[in-house]
Amino acid sequence: MRLPNPFPALVLLVLLVAPDAAVAACPQHFFSGTAPALANPKLTPRTRQICYTEFALLHSGLTRTPLWVAEHLTPRRASGARALNRVNNFHTDPNLPPDERAELSDYVRSGFDRGHMAPAGDMTTPQGMDESFSLANMVPQNSDNNRNLWESIERAVRDYSERQEIYVVTGPIFQGENLQALKGRVLVPTHIAKAVYDPRLNAGAAYLTPNQEGNEYRIISLAELQQLSGIDPFPQLSPDIKQTILNLPHPQLRRSKGPGRNTRRPPPQADVQQQPSDPSQDRFVGGILEAIDQFGRNP
């Protein structure tokens, strides 16, 4: 049973998203006040943008997961997050219709963790902490990945924000035709990505990791992330900037006391690296389109 809401006066803004618009009802969470954009209209059915106090997300009632989660991290916010203790309170999101949201029972004995997209460790207030434990902010995540490599990536990004303001967009990627779904309802991502844009350097990149056991990850351009996911995390950036690769910090795994294994590591001496466009990688949205078609036929 969920504990009583400690913030009964809080009213969250929930918007149905039009296929041709990137609605920015809470612009403070987005670079240049513009929400991430869906590059393919097939992703838009039954999507709702939810504005929380410390992050915003676009939720899909078909996959019953977020498609993206956006945060604006700053040194001041990082300092506040260090001072707040974690309080676990996983709960369904009352902002979503029952037939579109994940339930706690979906994850029971599933073998998957309820993986945060906006990390609890980024939150600075009890209100933000409680909101981060909404299932609207969760995807089914491999437990080893969630508790080791992904936690290290989250910490690396948070450490980066201690020195510099950044914008972050996190979300699942669904590839292939044989996708899993928890109890036939909650789609399991094949990969998880975290995009980072540094306005001081005017450059960005993204961590990409398979949703499986192990410590392998890639650092890719924002352009490649859009090709793989069908989502443009920072629509206001020029195509040239999206092709560069910001030299993101490498995650330090607590379990192995060393860095994760980056299968394509950018040169450490460079702040950014130019990456040529590769049209052959334009398989964007991967298997999610087939899955959405299937879920749409079987609501």
C-alpha positions as CSV (number, residue, x, y, z in Angstrom):
1,M,0.0,0.0,0.0
2,R,1.3,3.4,-0.9
3,L,2.0,5.8,2.0
4,P,-0.2,9.0,2.1
5,N,1.0,11.8,-0.2
6,P,3.1,14.1,2.0
7,F,2.3,17.0,-0.5
8,P,-1.5,17.0,-0.9
9,A,-1.5,20.6,-2.1
10,L,0.8,19.8,-5.0
11,V,-0.9,19.9,-8.4
12,L,1.3,18.6,-11.2
13,L,0.8,19.8,-14.8
14,V,0.0,17.1,-17.2
15,L,-0.4,17.7,-20.9
16,L,-1.6,15.6,-23.8
17,V,1.1,16.1,-26.4
18,A,0.3,17.1,-30.0
19,P,2.2,15.1,-32.6
20,D,3.7,18.2,-34.2
21,A,4.7,20.1,-31.0
22,A,7.4,19.9,-28.4
23,V,5.3,21.3,-25.5
24,A,7.4,23.2,-23.0
25,A,5.0,23.9,-20.1
26,C,7.9,23.8,-17.6
27,P,10.7,25.4,-19.6
28,Q,13.1,25.6,-16.7
29,H,13.9,21.9,-17.1
30,F,14.9,22.2,-20.8
31,F,17.7,23.7,-22.7
32,S,16.6,27.0,-24.3
33,G,13.1,26.2,-22.8
34,T,12.4,23.7,-25.5
35,A,11.3,20.1,-24.6
36,P,12.8,17.1,-26.4
37,A,11.1,16.4,-29.7
38,L,9.7,13.1,-31.0
39,A,11.2,12.7,-34.5
40,N,8.6,10.1,-35.5
41,P,4.8,10.7,-35.2
42,K,4.2,7.0,-34.4
43,L,5.7,7.6,-31.0
44,T,3.1,10.2,-30.1
45,P,-0.2,8.3,-29.4
46,R,-1.2,8.3,-25.7
47,T,1.8,10.4,-24.7
48,R,1.5,12.9,-21.8
49,Q,4.0,15.4,-20.5
50,I,4.3,15.7,-16.8
51,C,6.0,18.6,-15.1
52,Y,7.4,17.7,-11.7
53,T,9.2,20.2,-9.4
54,E,12.8,19.0,-10.3
55,F,12.3,17.2,-13.7
56,A,9.9,16.7,-16.5
57,L,9.0,13.7,-18.6
58,L,7.0,12.4,-21.5
59,H,5.1,9.3,-20.6
60,S,3.9,6.7,-23.1
61,G,0.6,5.0,-22.3
62,L,1.6,2.3,-24.9
63,T,5.0,1.3,-23.4
64,R,3.9,2.4,-19.9
65,T,7.3,4.0,-19.4
66,P,8.7,7.4,-20.0
67,L,10.1,8.1,-23.5
68,W,12.3,10.9,-22.1
69,V,13.1,12.6,-18.8
70,A,14.7,16.0,-18.7
71,E,16.7,17.7,-15.9
72,H,18.6,21.0,-15.5
73,L,21.5,20.3,-13.2
74,T,23.6,23.0,-11.7
75,P,26.4,23.2,-9.0
76,R,23.9,24.6,-6.5
77,R,21.5,21.7,-7.2
78,A,24.3,19.2,-6.9
79,S,25.2,20.6,-3.5
80,G,21.6,20.4,-2.3
81,A,21.3,16.8,-3.6
82,R,24.3,15.7,-1.5
83,A,22.5,17.0,1.6
84,L,19.3,15.1,1.1
85,N,18.9,11.5,2.3
86,R,17.2,9.0,0.0
87,V,13.7,7.8,0.9
88,N,12.3,4.9,-1.0
89,N,8.6,5.3,-1.8
90,F,7.8,3.6,-5.1
91,H,4.3,4.4,-6.2
92,T,2.0,4.5,-9.2
93,D,1.4,8.0,-10.7
94,P,-2.1,9.4,-10.1
95,N,-1.6,11.8,-12.9
96,L,-1.9,9.0,-15.4
97,P,-5.0,7.0,-16.4
98,P,-5.0,3.5,-14.9
99,D,-5.0,1.9,-18.4
100,E,-1.8,3.8,-19.4
101,R,0.4,3.5,-16.3
102,A,2.6,0.8,-14.8
103,E,1.5,-0.7,-11.5
104,L,3.7,-2.0,-8.7
105,S,2.4,-5.4,-9.4
106,D,3.9,-5.3,-12.9
107,Y,7.3,-5.5,-11.4
108,V,6.7,-8.1,-8.7
109,R,8.8,-11.2,-9.4
110,S,9.7,-9.9,-12.8
111,G,13.5,-10.1,-12.3
112,F,13.8,-6.4,-13.2
113,D,14.5,-3.4,-11.1
114,R,12.3,-0.3,-11.2
115,G,15.0,1.8,-12.8
116,H,14.9,5.6,-12.2
117,M,15.4,7.8,-15.3
118,A,15.7,11.0,-13.3
119,P,17.9,9.7,-10.4
120,A,16.7,10.0,-6.8
121,G,20.3,11.2,-6.1
122,D,19.7,14.4,-8.2
123,M,16.8,15.5,-6.0
124,T,17.2,18.4,-3.5
125,T,13.9,18.4,-1.7
126,P,11.6,15.8,0.0
127,Q,9.0,16.7,-2.6
128,G,11.4,16.1,-5.5
129,M,12.5,12.8,-3.9
130,D,8.9,11.6,-3.6
131,E,8.2,12.5,-7.2
132,S,11.3,10.7,-8.5
133,F,9.8,7.4,-7.1
134,S,6.8,7.6,-9.4
135,L,6.6,4.6,-11.7
136,A,6.1,7.2,-14.5
137,N,9.9,7.9,-14.0
138,M,10.8,4.2,-14.2
139,V,11.7,1.5,-16.8
140,P,12.3,-2.2,-16.3
141,Q,16.0,-2.3,-15.8
142,N,18.5,-5.2,-15.4
143,S,19.4,-5.2,-11.7
144,D,23.1,-5.5,-12.2
145,N,23.1,-2.7,-14.7
146,N,20.9,-0.5,-12.5
147,R,23.0,-1.0,-9.3
148,N,26.5,-0.8,-10.8
149,L,27.2,0.6,-14.3
150,W,24.1,2.9,-14.5
151,E,24.5,4.1,-11.0
152,S,28.1,5.0,-11.8
153,I,27.0,6.9,-14.9
154,E,24.5,8.8,-12.9
155,R,27.2,9.7,-10.3
156,A,29.6,10.8,-13.1
157,V,27.0,13.1,-14.5
158,R,26.1,14.5,-11.1
159,D,29.8,15.1,-10.4
160,Y,30.1,16.9,-13.7
161,S,27.3,19.2,-12.7
162,E,29.2,20.2,-9.5
163,R,31.5,22.1,-11.7
164,Q,29.3,23.3,-14.6
165,E,25.6,23.8,-15.4
166,I,24.3,21.1,-17.8
167,Y,21.1,19.8,-19.3
168,V,20.3,16.1,-19.2
169,V,17.8,14.0,-21.0
170,T,17.5,10.3,-20.1
171,G,15.4,7.6,-21.6
172,P,14.9,4.0,-22.9
173,I,15.6,2.7,-26.4
174,F,13.7,-0.3,-27.9
175,Q,15.4,-2.2,-30.7
176,G,14.6,-5.5,-32.4
177,E,11.4,-7.3,-33.0
178,N,11.3,-9.7,-30.0
179,L,10.9,-7.2,-27.1
180,Q,9.9,-8.3,-23.6
181,A,7.0,-6.8,-21.7
182,L,6.3,-7.2,-18.0
183,K,3.0,-9.1,-17.7
184,G,2.4,-8.1,-21.3
185,R,2.0,-4.5,-20.2
186,V,5.3,-2.7,-19.5
187,L,7.8,-2.7,-22.4
188,V,11.4,-3.6,-21.4
189,P,14.0,-1.4,-23.1
190,T,17.0,-3.0,-24.9
191,H,19.2,0.0,-24.1
192,I,19.2,3.1,-21.9
193,A,20.8,6.4,-22.8
194,K,21.6,9.6,-20.9
195,A,22.3,12.7,-23.1
196,V,24.3,15.6,-21.7
197,Y,24.6,19.2,-23.1
198,D,27.2,21.6,-21.7
199,P,26.2,25.2,-22.7
200,R,29.6,26.5,-21.7
201,L,31.4,24.3,-24.3
202,N,28.4,24.3,-26.6
203,A,28.7,20.5,-27.0
204,G,27.0,17.4,-26.0
205,A,27.1,13.6,-26.1
206,A,25.3,10.6,-24.6
207,Y,26.0,7.5,-22.6
208,L,24.5,4.4,-24.2
209,T,24.4,1.1,-22.4
210,P,22.6,-2.2,-23.1
211,N,20.0,-3.1,-20.5
212,Q,21.9,-6.2,-19.4
213,E,24.5,-7.4,-17.0
214,G,28.0,-6.1,-17.5
215,N,29.9,-2.8,-17.6
216,E,30.1,-2.0,-21.3
217,Y,28.9,1.3,-22.5
218,R,29.4,3.8,-25.4
219,I,29.7,7.5,-25.6
220,I,27.9,8.6,-28.8
221,S,26.9,11.8,-30.5
222,L,23.4,13.4,-30.0
223,A,22.8,12.8,-33.7
224,E,23.4,9.0,-33.3
225,L,21.2,9.0,-30.2
226,Q,18.4,10.5,-32.3
227,Q,18.8,7.9,-35.0
228,L,18.7,5.1,-32.4
229,S,15.8,6.4,-30.3
230,G,13.7,8.6,-32.5
231,I,14.0,11.4,-29.9
232,D,15.8,14.6,-30.3
233,P,16.9,15.5,-26.8
234,F,18.0,19.1,-27.6
235,P,16.0,20.4,-30.6
236,Q,17.5,23.9,-30.4
237,L,21.0,22.7,-31.2
238,S,22.4,22.9,-34.8
239,P,23.1,19.7,-36.7
240,D,26.9,20.4,-36.5
241,I,26.8,20.5,-32.7
242,K,24.8,17.3,-32.6
243,Q,27.5,15.6,-34.6
244,T,30.2,16.5,-32.0
245,I,31.0,14.3,-29.0
246,L,31.6,16.0,-25.7
247,N,34.3,14.3,-23.7
248,L,32.1,13.0,-20.9
249,P,33.6,11.6,-17.7
250,H,34.0,7.9,-17.5
251,P,32.0,6.1,-14.8
252,Q,34.0,4.7,-11.9
253,L,32.5,1.4,-10.9
254,R,32.4,1.0,-7.2
255,R,32.2,-2.8,-7.5
256,S,35.4,-3.1,-9.6
257,K,37.1,0.2,-8.4
258,G,37.8,1.1,-12.0
259,P,36.2,2.6,-15.1
260,G,33.5,0.8,-17.0
261,R,34.5,-0.6,-20.4
262,N,33.8,2.0,-23.1
263,T,33.6,0.3,-26.4
264,R,34.3,3.6,-28.2
265,R,36.2,5.9,-25.9
266,P,36.8,9.5,-27.1
267,P,40.3,11.0,-26.8
268,P,40.8,12.2,-23.2
269,Q,42.8,15.2,-24.3
270,A,39.9,16.7,-26.3
271,D,36.8,18.5,-25.0
272,V,34.9,17.6,-28.1
273,Q,35.3,15.3,-31.0
274,Q,33.8,15.6,-34.4
275,Q,31.9,12.5,-35.6
276,P,30.9,12.1,-39.2
277,S,27.3,11.4,-40.0
278,D,26.5,7.7,-40.8
279,P,23.3,7.3,-42.7
280,S,23.5,3.5,-42.4
281,Q,22.8,3.9,-38.7
282,D,19.4,5.6,-39.4
283,R,17.3,2.7,-37.9
284,F,15.7,5.1,-35.6
285,V,13.1,4.0,-33.1
286,G,14.2,0.4,-33.8
287,G,11.7,-2.1,-32.6
288,I,9.5,0.3,-30.6
289,L,7.4,1.0,-33.7
290,E,6.5,-2.6,-34.1
291,A,5.9,-2.9,-30.4
292,I,3.7,0.2,-30.4
293,D,1.7,-1.1,-33.3
294,Q,1.2,-4.4,-31.4
295,F,0.3,-2.6,-28.1
296,G,-2.0,-0.3,-30.0
297,R,-3.9,-3.3,-31.3
298,N,-4.1,-4.9,-27.9
299,P,-4.6,-2.0,-25.4
